Amino acid sequence: MNGAIKLSQEKSVTKRYSRKIGRMGNSLGVSLPKSLADKMNVVQGDEIEFIETAEGEVLLRKVRHVELPEHVRPEVLEAFYDIFEEDRQIFDDLRDR
C-alpha cells in the first residue's frame, strides 16, 4: 500500500425502539420489543434496572443476582462499595491516565 494507512469507515450502529407507556395498576409500564428482550436475555419474571447517567441518559440492564462466597460478609462488601463511591473521582482520574 506504499506506506498508506487505510482508515476504517465503520460507523457505530444505534438501534432505536419506540413503545407507548401503558397503565399497570397504579404504575406505568412499557413492553420490550422481542428482539431487544432476546438480546438482553430477559424473560417474564426477570428483574431489570434503570440506570440514570450524569448526562441524563437512562440505561436498561438485566439484574444479575450474585451469590457471595460464604466467607464474604455483605456488610464488608457494602463498606468497600461506599469507599469506592466516595473516591470515584480519584479512580476515574487514575483510569484516564
N, CA, C and O atoms as a Tinker XYZ file with bonds, in Angstrom:
   388  protein
     1  N      0.824000   -1.198000    0.000000    73     2
     2  CA     0.000000    0.000000    0.000000    64     1     3
     3  C      0.862000    1.253000    0.000000    63     2     4     5
     4  O      0.356000    2.342000    0.268000    81     3
     5  N      2.121000    1.128000   -0.288000    73     3     6
     6  CA     3.026000    2.265000   -0.414000    64     5     7
     7  C      3.048000    3.161000    0.820000    63     6     8     9
     8  O      3.096000    4.384000    0.684000    81     7
     9  N      3.013000    2.589000    2.006000    73     7    10
    10  CA     3.089000    3.372000    3.224000    64     9    11
    11  C      1.795000    4.060000    3.609000    63    10    12    13
    12  O      1.754000    4.771000    4.613000    81    11
    13  N      0.743000    3.867000    2.838000    73    11    14
    14  CA    -0.541000    4.495000    3.156000    64    13    15
    15  C     -1.261000    3.664000    4.203000    63    14    16    17
    16  O     -1.104000    2.446000    4.276000    81    15
    17  N     -2.040000    4.341000    4.993000    73    15    18
    18  CA    -2.826000    3.667000    6.026000    64    17    19
    19  C     -4.287000    3.745000    5.629000    63    18    20    21
    20  O     -4.805000    4.825000    5.344000    81    19
    21  N     -4.949000    2.596000    5.610000    73    19    22
    22  CA    -6.373000    2.566000    5.285000    64    21    23
    23  C     -7.154000    2.735000    6.573000    63    22    24    25
    24  O     -7.028000    1.929000    7.494000    81    23
    25  N     -7.954000    3.776000    6.636000    73    23    26
    26  CA    -8.779000    4.025000    7.811000    64    25    27
    27  C    -10.129000    3.368000    7.627000    63    26    28    29
    28  O    -10.714000    3.413000    6.544000    81    27
    29  N    -10.609000    2.770000    8.670000    73    27    30
    30  CA   -11.923000    2.143000    8.634000    64    29    31
    31  C    -13.002000    3.211000    8.668000    63    30    32    33
    32  O    -12.903000    4.176000    9.427000    81    31
    33  N    -14.005000    3.046000    7.869000    73    31    34
    34  CA   -15.115000    3.994000    7.823000    64    33    35
    35  C    -16.329000    3.447000    8.560000    63    34    36    37
    36  O    -17.457000    3.871000    8.309000    81    35
    37  N    -16.094000    2.495000    9.479000    73    35    38
    38  CA   -17.202000    1.896000   10.209000    64    37    39
    39  C    -17.890000    2.934000   11.084000    63    38    40    41
    40  O    -17.233000    3.739000   11.745000    81    39
    41  N    -19.194000    2.908000   11.079000    73    39    42
    42  CA   -19.977000    3.796000   11.933000    64    41    43
    43  C    -20.631000    2.955000   13.012000    63    42    44    45
    44  O    -20.987000    1.799000   12.782000    81    43
    45  N    -20.786000    3.541000   14.192000    73    43    46
    46  CA   -21.459000    2.802000   15.251000    64    45    47
    47  C    -22.937000    2.676000   14.889000    63    46    48    49
    48  O    -23.547000    3.597000   14.346000    81    47
    49  N    -23.480000    1.529000   15.202000    73    47    50
    50  CA   -24.877000    1.264000   14.889000    64    49    51
    51  C    -25.716000    1.506000   16.129000    63    50    52    53
    52  O    -25.490000    0.891000   17.171000    81    51
    53  N    -26.672000    2.393000   16.018000    73    51    54
    54  CA   -27.582000    2.672000   17.115000    64    53    55
    55  C    -28.965000    2.239000   16.680000    63    54    56    57
    56  O    -29.458000    2.676000   15.640000    81    55
    57  N    -29.589000    1.391000   17.462000    73    55    58
    58  CA   -30.955000    0.969000   17.162000    64    57    59
    59  C    -31.899000    1.713000   18.079000    63    58    60    61
    60  O    -31.630000    1.876000   19.269000    81    59
    61  N    -32.991000    2.155000   17.525000    73    59    62
    62  CA   -33.999000    2.863000   18.309000    64    61    63
    63  C    -35.280000    2.034000   18.328000    63    62    64    65
    64  O    -35.685000    1.458000   17.318000    81    63
    65  N    -35.893000    1.990000   19.484000    73    63    66
    66  CA   -37.162000    1.305000   19.661000    64    65    67
    67  C    -38.151000    2.303000   20.237000    63    66    68    69
    68  O    -37.778000    3.157000   21.041000    81    67
    69  N    -39.389000    2.203000   19.835000    73    67    70
    70  CA   -40.412000    3.112000   20.337000    64    69    71
    71  C    -41.568000    2.285000   20.893000    63    70    72    73
    72  O    -42.031000    1.339000   20.256000    81    71
    73  N    -42.016000    2.644000   22.056000    73    71    74
    74  CA   -43.144000    1.967000   22.701000    64    73    75
    75  C    -43.983000    3.011000   23.413000    63    74    76    77
    76  O    -43.466000    4.030000   23.871000    81    75
    77  N    -45.290000    2.749000   23.503000    73    75    78
    78  CA   -46.177000    3.610000   24.278000    64    77    79
    79  C    -46.197000    3.129000   25.719000    63    78    80    81
    80  O    -46.082000    1.934000   25.993000    81    79
    81  N    -46.343000    4.059000   26.617000    73    79    82
    82  CA   -46.409000    3.745000   28.036000    64    81    83
    83  C    -47.857000    3.435000   28.387000    63    82    84    85
    84  O    -48.764000    4.177000   28.011000    81    83
    85  N    -48.073000    2.347000   29.101000    73    83    86
    86  CA   -49.417000    1.939000   29.493000    64    85    87
    87  C    -49.554000    1.872000   30.998000    63    86    88    89
    88  O    -48.560000    1.886000   31.725000    81    87
    89  N    -50.770000    1.801000   31.454000    73    87    90
    90  CA   -51.044000    1.716000   32.883000    64    89    91
    91  C    -50.979000    0.259000   33.312000    63    90    92    93
    92  O    -51.507000   -0.628000   32.642000    81    91
    93  N    -50.316000    0.031000   34.453000    73    91    94
    94  CA   -50.227000   -1.304000   35.052000    64    93    95
    95  C    -50.566000   -1.133000   36.527000    63    94    96    97
    96  O    -49.672000   -0.904000   37.341000    81    95
    97  N    -51.836000   -1.240000   36.882000    73    95    98
    98  CA   -52.265000   -0.975000   38.249000    64    97    99
    99  C    -52.117000    0.507000   38.530000    63    98   100   101
   100  O    -52.632000    1.337000   37.782000    81    99
   101  N    -51.411000    0.847000   39.610000    73    99   102
   102  CA   -51.153000    2.249000   39.938000    64   101   103
   103  C    -49.842000    2.758000   39.343000    63   102   104   105
   104  O    -49.440000    3.892000   39.601000    81   103
   105  N    -49.179000    1.926000   38.552000    73   103   106
   106  CA   -47.887000    2.285000   37.969000    64   105   107
   107  C    -48.018000    2.445000   36.460000    63   106   108   109
   108  O    -49.077000    2.211000   35.877000    81   107
   109  N    -46.923000    2.845000   35.853000    73   107   110
   110  CA   -46.830000    2.908000   34.405000    64   109   111
   111  C    -45.882000    1.815000   33.946000    63   110   112   113
   112  O    -44.936000    1.472000   34.655000    81   111
   113  N    -46.128000    1.266000   32.767000    73   111   114
   114  CA   -45.276000    0.197000   32.264000    64   113   115
   115  C    -45.047000    0.334000   30.782000    63   114   116   117
   116  O    -45.783000    1.026000   30.078000    81   115
   117  N    -44.018000   -0.333000   30.322000    73   115   118
   118  CA   -43.676000   -0.338000   28.903000    64   117   119
   119  C    -43.218000   -1.741000   28.536000    63   118   120   121
   120  O    -42.572000   -2.415000   29.338000    81   119
   121  N    -43.551000   -2.185000   27.325000    73   119   122
   122  CA   -43.134000   -3.516000   26.883000    64   121   123
   123  C    -41.795000   -3.424000   26.165000    63   122   124   125
   124  O    -41.431000   -2.370000   25.643000    81   123
   125  N    -41.070000   -4.532000   26.143000    73   123   126
   126  CA   -39.811000   -4.598000   25.413000    64   125   127
   127  C    -40.047000   -5.277000   24.076000    63   126   128   129
   128  O    -40.760000   -6.279000   24.015000    81   127
   129  N    -39.470000   -4.760000   23.012000    73   127   130
   130  CA   -39.549000   -5.480000   21.736000    64   129   131
   131  C    -38.898000   -6.851000   21.896000    63   130   132   133
   132  O    -37.914000   -6.992000   22.621000    81   131
   133  N    -39.442000   -7.854000   21.225000    73   131   134
   134  CA   -38.936000   -9.219000   21.359000    64   133   135
   135  C    -37.449000   -9.298000   21.019000    63   134   136   137
   136  O    -36.690000   -9.969000   21.718000    81   135
   137  N    -37.029000   -8.624000   19.960000    73   135   138
   138  CA   -35.614000   -8.683000   19.569000    64   137   139
   139  C    -34.710000   -8.114000   20.659000    63   138   140   141
   140  O    -33.616000   -8.632000   20.881000    81   139
   141  N    -35.147000   -7.062000   21.339000    73   139   142
   142  CA   -34.362000   -6.478000   22.419000    64   141   143
   143  C    -34.371000   -7.391000   23.648000    63   142   144   145
   144  O    -33.343000   -7.565000   24.303000    81   143
   145  N    -35.528000   -7.970000   23.956000    73   143   146
   146  CA   -35.614000   -8.902000   25.087000    64   145   147
   147  C    -34.706000  -10.107000   24.856000    63   146   148   149
   148  O    -34.046000  -10.586000   25.778000    81   147
   149  N    -34.682000  -10.590000   23.612000    73   147   150
   150  CA   -33.790000  -11.711000   23.286000    64   149   151
   151  C    -32.330000  -11.312000   23.452000    63   150   152   153
   152  O    -31.535000  -12.074000   24.001000    81   151
   153  N    -31.979000  -10.126000   22.982000    73   151   154
   154  CA   -30.596000   -9.654000   23.081000    64   153   155
   155  C    -30.177000   -9.473000   24.533000    63   154   156   157
   156  O    -29.033000   -9.751000   24.895000    81   155
   157  N    -31.110000   -9.003000   25.370000    73   155   158
   158  CA   -30.825000   -8.805000   26.791000    64   157   159
   159  C    -30.927000  -10.104000   27.579000    63   158   160   161
   160  O    -30.541000  -10.160000   28.747000    81   159
   161  N    -31.447000  -11.152000   26.938000    73   159   162
   162  CA   -31.636000  -12.452000   27.577000    64   161   163
   163  C    -32.557000  -12.332000   28.793000    63   162   164   165
   164  O    -32.255000  -12.850000   29.868000    81   163
   165  N    -33.697000  -11.633000   28.604000    73   163   166
   166  CA   -34.674000  -11.498000   29.681000    64   165   167
   167  C    -35.966000  -12.205000   29.304000    63   166   168   169
   168  O    -36.354000  -12.258000   28.137000    81   167
   169  N    -36.610000  -12.740000   30.308000    73   167   170
   170  CA   -37.904000  -13.397000   30.135000    64   169   171
   171  C    -38.831000  -12.888000   31.234000    63   170   172   173
   172  O    -38.398000  -12.204000   32.161000    81   171
   173  N    -40.098000  -13.230000   31.115000    73   171   174
   174  CA   -41.069000  -12.799000   32.111000    64   173   175
   175  C    -40.620000  -13.221000   33.504000    63   174   176   177
   176  O    -40.229000  -14.367000   33.724000    81   175
   177  N    -40.682000  -12.278000   34.440000    73   175   178
   178  CA   -40.277000  -12.550000   35.817000    64   177   179
   179  C    -38.864000  -12.096000   36.132000    63   178   180   181
   180  O    -38.513000  -11.955000   37.303000    81   179
   181  N    -38.027000  -11.860000   35.094000    73   179   182
   182  CA   -36.680000  -11.354000   35.346000    64   181   183
   183  C    -36.768000   -9.923000   35.871000    63   182   184   185
   184  O    -37.771000   -9.235000   35.682000    81   183
   185  N    -35.727000   -9.506000   36.514000    73   183   186
   186  CA   -35.656000   -8.160000   37.064000    64   185   187
   187  C    -34.712000   -7.334000   36.195000    63   186   188   189
   188  O    -33.646000   -7.811000   35.803000    81   187
   189  N    -35.107000   -6.087000   35.892000    73   187   190
   190  CA   -34.242000   -5.178000   35.151000    64   189   191
   191  C    -34.024000   -3.928000   35.993000    63   190   192   193
   192  O    -34.825000   -3.611000   36.873000    81   191
   193  N    -32.939000   -3.227000   35.715000    73   191   194
   194  CA   -32.673000   -1.990000   36.433000    64   193   195
   195  C    -32.514000   -0.856000   35.435000    63   194   196   197
   196  O    -32.056000   -1.059000   34.311000    81   195
   197  N    -32.893000    0.328000   35.856000    73   195   198
   198  CA   -32.753000    1.537000   35.065000    64   197   199
   199  C    -31.646000    2.355000   35.714000    63   198   200   201
   200  O    -31.696000    2.624000   36.914000    81   199
   201  N    -30.657000    2.749000   34.938000    73   199   202
   202  CA   -29.519000    3.495000   35.443000    64   201   203
   203  C    -29.522000    4.859000   34.768000    63   202   204   205
   204  O    -29.412000    4.952000   33.545000    81   203
   205  N    -29.648000    5.909000   35.559000    73   203   206
   206  CA   -29.629000    7.264000   35.016000    64   205   207
   207  C    -28.207000    7.793000   35.072000    63   206   208   209
   208  O    -27.595000    7.834000   36.139000    81   207
   209  N    -27.677000    8.203000   33.909000    73   207   210
   210  CA   -26.318000    8.725000   33.843000    64   209   211
   211  C    -26.304000   10.215000   34.163000    63   210   212   213
   212  O    -27.351000   10.862000   34.212000    81   211
   213  N    -25.117000   10.745000   34.379000    73   211   214
   214  CA   -24.966000   12.174000   34.645000    64   213   215
   215  C    -25.420000   13.014000   33.455000    63   214   216   217
   216  O    -25.790000   14.177000   33.618000    81   215
   217  N    -25.392000   12.425000   32.256000    73   215   218
   218  CA   -25.813000   13.139000   31.049000    64   217   219
   219  C    -27.326000   13.089000   30.851000    63   218   220   221
   220  O    -27.841000   13.652000   29.885000    81   219
   221  N    -28.037000   12.428000   31.748000    73   219   222
   222  CA   -29.485000   12.343000   31.655000    64   221   223
   223  C    -29.982000   11.181000   30.822000    63   222   224   225
   224  O    -31.186000   11.064000   30.592000    81   223
   225  N    -29.092000   10.318000   30.365000    73   223   226
   226  CA   -29.499000    9.132000   29.617000    64   225   227
   227  C    -29.881000    8.036000   30.601000    63   226   228   229
   228  O    -29.386000    7.997000   31.727000    81   227
   229  N    -30.757000    7.156000   30.169000    73   227   230
   230  CA   -31.180000    6.041000   31.010000    64   229   231
   231  C    -30.756000    4.742000   30.343000    63   230   232   233
   232  O    -31.110000    4.479000   29.194000    81   231
   233  N    -30.002000    3.938000   31.068000    73   231   234
   234  CA   -29.562000    2.638000   30.586000    64   233   235
   235  C    -30.471000    1.575000   31.183000    63   234   236   237
   236  O    -30.934000    1.703000   32.317000    81   235
   237  N    -30.715000    0.548000   30.425000    73   235   238
   238  CA   -31.562000   -0.558000   30.850000    64   237   239
   239  C    -30.696000   -1.806000   30.886000    63   238   240   241
   240  O    -30.025000   -2.125000   29.904000    81   239
   241  N    -30.706000   -2.520000   32.021000    73   239   242
   242  CA   -29.841000   -3.677000   32.166000    64   241   243
   243  C    -30.539000   -4.757000   32.987000    63   242   244   245
   244  O    -31.286000   -4.462000   33.920000    81   243
   245  N    -30.286000   -6.000000   32.626000    73   243   246
   246  CA   -30.816000   -7.126000   33.393000    64   245   247
   247  C    -30.079000   -7.192000   34.726000    63   246   248   249
   248  O    -28.853000   -7.087000   34.774000    81   247
   249  N    -30.838000   -7.367000   35.812000    73   247   250
   250  CA   -30.231000   -7.506000   37.132000    64   249   251
   251  C    -29.635000   -8.907000   37.233000    63   250   252   253
   252  O    -30.297000   -9.904000   36.943000    81   251
   253  N    -28.409000   -8.959000   37.638000    73   251   254
   254  CA   -27.736000  -10.242000   37.810000    64   253   255
   255  C    -27.496000  -10.443000   39.307000    63   254   256   257
   256  O    -26.713000   -9.723000   39.928000    81   255
   257  N    -28.169000  -11.414000   39.859000    73   255   258
   258  CA   -28.010000  -11.713000   41.282000    64   257   259
   259  C    -26.785000  -12.602000   41.447000    63   258   260   261
   260  O    -26.659000  -13.644000   40.803000    81   259
   261  N    -25.905000  -12.175000   42.307000    73   259   262
   262  CA   -24.657000  -12.894000   42.526000    64   261   263
   263  C    -24.649000  -13.433000   43.944000    63   262   264   265
   264  O    -24.943000  -12.714000   44.899000    81   263
   265  N    -24.317000  -14.675000   44.067000    73   263   266
   266  CA   -24.187000  -15.296000   45.383000    64   265   267
   267  C    -22.785000  -15.025000   45.907000    63   266   268   269
   268  O    -21.796000  -15.335000   45.242000    81   267
   269  N    -22.702000  -14.451000   47.090000    73   267   270
   270  CA   -21.409000  -14.204000   47.705000    64   269   271
   271  C    -20.850000  -15.502000   48.277000    63   270   272   273
   272  O    -21.597000  -16.337000   48.788000    81   271
   273  N    -19.537000  -15.665000   48.188000    73   271   274
   274  CA   -18.935000  -16.823000   48.859000    64   273   275
   275  C    -19.223000  -16.745000   50.356000    63   274   276   277
   276  O    -19.416000  -15.656000   50.896000    81   275
   277  N    -19.252000  -17.880000   51.016000    73   275   278
   278  CA   -19.602000  -17.939000   52.438000    64   277   279
   279  C    -18.710000  -17.076000   53.313000    63   278   280   281
   280  O    -19.165000  -16.549000   54.328000    81   279
   281  N    -17.446000  -16.925000   52.936000    73   279   282
   282  CA   -16.509000  -16.178000   53.782000    64   281   283
   283  C    -16.563000  -14.661000   53.547000    63   282   284   285
   284  O    -15.822000  -13.919000   54.193000    81   283
   285  N    -17.421000  -14.187000   52.640000    73   283   286
   286  CA   -17.550000  -12.746000   52.386000    64   285   287
   287  C    -18.844000  -12.252000   53.019000    63   286   288   289
   288  O    -19.936000  -12.692000   52.659000    81   287
   289  N    -18.703000  -11.335000   53.962000    73   287   290
   290  CA   -19.875000  -10.789000   54.635000    64   289   291
   291  C    -20.410000   -9.610000   53.820000    63   290   292   293
   292  O    -19.624000   -8.770000   53.383000    81   291
   293  N    -21.725000   -9.525000   53.604000    73   291   294
   294  CA   -22.301000   -8.438000   52.810000    64   293   295
   295  C    -21.962000   -7.050000   53.331000    63   294   296   297
   296  O    -21.768000   -6.127000   52.540000    81   295
   297  N    -21.888000   -6.885000   54.654000    73   295   298
   298  CA   -21.598000   -5.558000   55.194000    64   297   299
   299  C    -20.176000   -5.105000   54.865000    63   298   300   301
   300  O    -19.932000   -3.907000   54.731000    81   299
   301  N    -19.231000   -6.046000   54.733000    73   299   302
   302  CA   -17.863000   -5.694000   54.349000    64   301   303
   303  C    -17.846000   -5.253000   52.883000    63   302   304   305
   304  O    -17.192000   -4.270000   52.535000    81   303
   305  N    -18.554000   -5.970000   52.044000    73   303   306
   306  CA   -18.653000   -5.606000   50.631000    64   305   307
   307  C    -19.303000   -4.236000   50.479000    63   306   308   309
   308  O    -18.869000   -3.436000   49.650000    81   307
   309  N    -20.327000   -3.960000   51.260000    73   307   310
   310  CA   -21.006000   -2.660000   51.232000    64   309   311
   311  C    -20.044000   -1.542000   51.656000    63   310   312   313
   312  O    -20.077000   -0.452000   51.086000    81   311
   313  N    -19.199000   -1.803000   52.639000    73   311   314
   314  CA   -18.216000   -0.801000   53.076000    64   313   315
   315  C    -17.227000   -0.495000   51.952000    63   314   316   317
   316  O    -16.894000    0.668000   51.726000    81   315
   317  N    -16.752000   -1.526000   51.242000    73   315   318
   318  CA   -15.861000   -1.302000   50.108000    64   317   319
   319  C    -16.556000   -0.461000   49.037000    63   318   320   321
   320  O    -15.953000    0.445000   48.461000    81   319
   321  N    -17.812000   -0.763000   48.780000    73   319   322
   322  CA   -18.574000   -0.013000   47.777000    64   321   323
   323  C    -18.690000    1.460000   48.190000    63   322   324   325
   324  O    -18.501000    2.350000   47.361000    81   323
   325  N    -18.996000    1.718000   49.453000    73   323   326
   326  CA   -19.110000    3.092000   49.942000    64   325   327
   327  C    -17.803000    3.861000   49.768000    63   326   328   329
   328  O    -17.808000    5.018000   49.349000    81   327
   329  N    -16.693000    3.215000   50.088000    73   327   330
   330  CA   -15.383000    3.864000   49.938000    64   329   331
   331  C    -15.113000    4.155000   48.470000    63   330   332   333
   332  O    -14.636000    5.237000   48.125000    81   331
   333  N    -15.413000    3.202000   47.613000    73   331   334
   334  CA   -15.207000    3.395000   46.178000    64   333   335
   335  C    -16.023000    4.587000   45.686000    63   334   336   337
   336  O    -15.508000    5.420000   44.939000    81   335
   337  N    -17.280000    4.680000   46.091000    73   335   338
   338  CA   -18.139000    5.783000   45.659000    64   337   339
   339  C    -17.602000    7.122000   46.161000    63   338   340   341
   340  O    -17.645000    8.117000   45.438000    81   339
   341  N    -17.100000    7.153000   47.386000    73   339   342
   342  CA   -16.536000    8.393000   47.935000    64   341   343
   343  C    -15.316000    8.851000   47.144000    63   342   344   345
   344  O    -15.099000   10.050000   46.968000    81   343
   345  N    -14.525000    7.898000   46.671000    73   343   346
   346  CA   -13.277000    8.209000   45.967000    64   345   347
   347  C    -13.387000    7.975000   44.458000    63   346   348   349
   348  O    -12.370000    7.798000   43.786000    81   347
   349  N    -14.593000    7.974000   43.927000    73   347   350
   350  CA   -14.800000    7.680000   42.498000    64   349   351
   351  C    -13.974000    8.607000   41.613000    63   350   352   353
   352  O    -13.385000    8.144000   40.636000    81   351
   353  N    -13.911000    9.896000   41.921000    73   351   354
   354  CA   -13.166000   10.857000   41.094000    64   353   355
   355  C    -11.690000   10.476000   41.022000    63   354   356   357
   356  O    -11.067000   10.594000   39.967000    81   355
   357  N    -11.134000   10.023000   42.137000    73   355   358
   358  CA    -9.732000    9.608000   42.154000    64   357   359
   359  C     -9.538000    8.421000   41.230000    63   358   360   361
   360  O     -8.587000    8.399000   40.449000    81   359
   361  N    -10.425000    7.427000   41.303000    73   359   362
   362  CA   -10.318000    6.249000   40.442000    64   361   363
   363  C    -10.501000    6.623000   38.969000    63   362   364   365
   364  O     -9.805000    6.091000   38.104000    81   363
   365  N    -11.429000    7.533000   38.683000    73   363   366
   366  CA   -11.636000    7.974000   37.296000    64   365   367
   367  C    -10.390000    8.668000   36.764000    63   366   368   369
   368  O     -9.998000    8.445000   35.619000    81   367
   369  N     -9.761000    9.510000   37.586000    73   367   370
   370  CA    -8.541000   10.185000   37.163000    64   369   371
   371  C     -7.423000    9.181000   36.886000    63   370   372   373
   372  O     -6.686000    9.328000   35.911000    81   371
   373  N     -7.295000    8.162000   37.738000    73   371   374
   374  CA    -6.271000    7.143000   37.522000    64   373   375
   375  C     -6.535000    6.342000   36.256000    63   374   376   377
   376  O     -5.605000    6.008000   35.522000    81   375
   377  N     -7.804000    6.035000   35.999000    73   375   378
   378  CA    -8.169000    5.274000   34.804000    64   377   379
   379  C     -7.826000    6.046000   33.544000    63   378   380   381
   380  O     -7.396000    5.451000   32.556000    81   379
   381  N     -8.006000    7.356000   33.559000    73   379   382
   382  CA    -7.818000    8.173000   32.369000    64   381   383
   383  C     -6.353000    8.516000   32.080000    63   382   384   385
   384  O     -6.058000    9.156000   31.071000    81   383
   385  N     -5.448000    8.103000   32.943000    73   383   386
   386  CA    -4.025000    8.408000   32.720000    64   385   387
   387  C     -3.410000    7.478000   31.739000    63   386   388
   388  O     -2.222000    7.594000   31.439000    81   387
